[in-house]
Amino acid sequence: MLWATRGGDGWLWVAAGLGILQFGGEERYAALSAAGMSAGIGMALYLTLKPALRRERPCAIEPHIWATLLPPDQFSFPSGHSIVAFGVAFPLASFYPPMTGALLFAAVSIAVSRMILGMHFLSDVIVGSAMGSLIGWAVCRLFV
């Protein structure tokens, strides 16, 4: 789960983007633009919502037994990792349907890892995943 959550820190999406730049065919620029725009909108949204809603993280309420991971910020709702994971996975899957399984596996793994590591509540992850999917879908409509 630590690897999944670290992948959600951004390096996994950068690696995927580099792979798409090299092997993504004619659609690569549209696909990366859609994924990048979706991630940017998602980040702006969670950076605005978290300080406004001020929900404490589970690890702040009850310290986790084995996870020594420090949260990237103070607040929990919604899960920014989940927003970005689904916000990137959705447009890329729309442009590259054969990658859908791997992209959804990565997004779900990132989202679940946030709960297992005590960073988020289930509702944080569900709402973040839904927001990211909706943003990804809406942005993808601009490019398809």
Residue pairs with C-beta under 8 A, 6 or more apart in sequence:
1 112
1 113
1 116
1 117
2 67
2 69
2 113
2 117
4 106
4 109
4 110
4 112
4 113
5 69
5 81
5 110
5 113
5 114
5 117
5 119
7 106
7 109
7 110
8 81
8 84
8 85
8 110
8 113
8 114
9 72
9 81
10 84
12 106
12 110
13 35
13 39
13 84
13 88
16 88
16 92
17 32
17 35
17 36
20 28
20 31
20 32
20 92
20 96
21 28
21 32
24 31
24 32
24 95
24 96
27 95
27 96
30 95
30 143
30 144
31 91
31 92
31 95
31 96
31 143
33 143
34 91
34 92
34 94
34 95
34 136
34 139
34 140
34 142
34 143
35 87
35 88
35 91
35 92
35 136
37 139
37 142
38 87
38 88
38 90
38 91
38 132
38 135
38 136
38 139
38 140
39 84
39 87
39 88
41 87
41 135
41 139
42 80
42 83
42 84
42 87
42 131
42 132
42 135
43 80
43 83
43 84
45 83
45 131
45 135
46 78
46 79
46 80
46 83
46 128
46 131
47 80
49 77
49 78
50 73
50 74
50 75
50 76
50 77
50 78
50 80
51 75
53 75
53 77
54 75
55 75
55 76
55 77
55 121
55 124
56 75
56 76
57 71
57 74
57 75
57 76
57 118
57 119
57 120
58 64
58 76
58 118
58 119
58 120
58 121
59 67
59 71
59 117
59 118
59 119
60 71
60 74
62 118
63 118
64 117
64 118
67 116
67 117
67 118
69 117
69 118
69 119
71 119
72 80
73 80
76 119
76 120
76 121
76 124
77 120
77 121
77 123
77 124
77 127
78 124
78 127
78 128
78 131
79 111
79 114
79 119
79 120
79 124
79 125
79 127
79 128
79 129
80 128
81 110
81 111
81 113
81 114
81 119
81 128
82 107
82 110
82 111
82 114
82 120
82 124
82 125
82 128
82 129
82 131
82 132
83 128
83 129
83 131
83 132
83 135
84 132
85 106
85 107
85 110
85 111
85 129
85 132
86 107
86 111
86 128
86 129
86 130
86 131
86 132
86 133
86 136
87 131
87 132
87 133
87 135
87 136
87 139
88 107
88 132
88 136
89 103
89 104
89 106
89 107
89 132
89 136
90 132
90 133
90 136
90 137
90 140
91 136
91 139
91 140
91 143
92 99
92 103
93 99
93 100
93 103
93 104
94 136
94 140
94 144
95 143
95 144
107 129
107 132
111 125
111 128
111 129
112 125
114 120
114 124
114 125
115 121
115 122
115 125
120 128
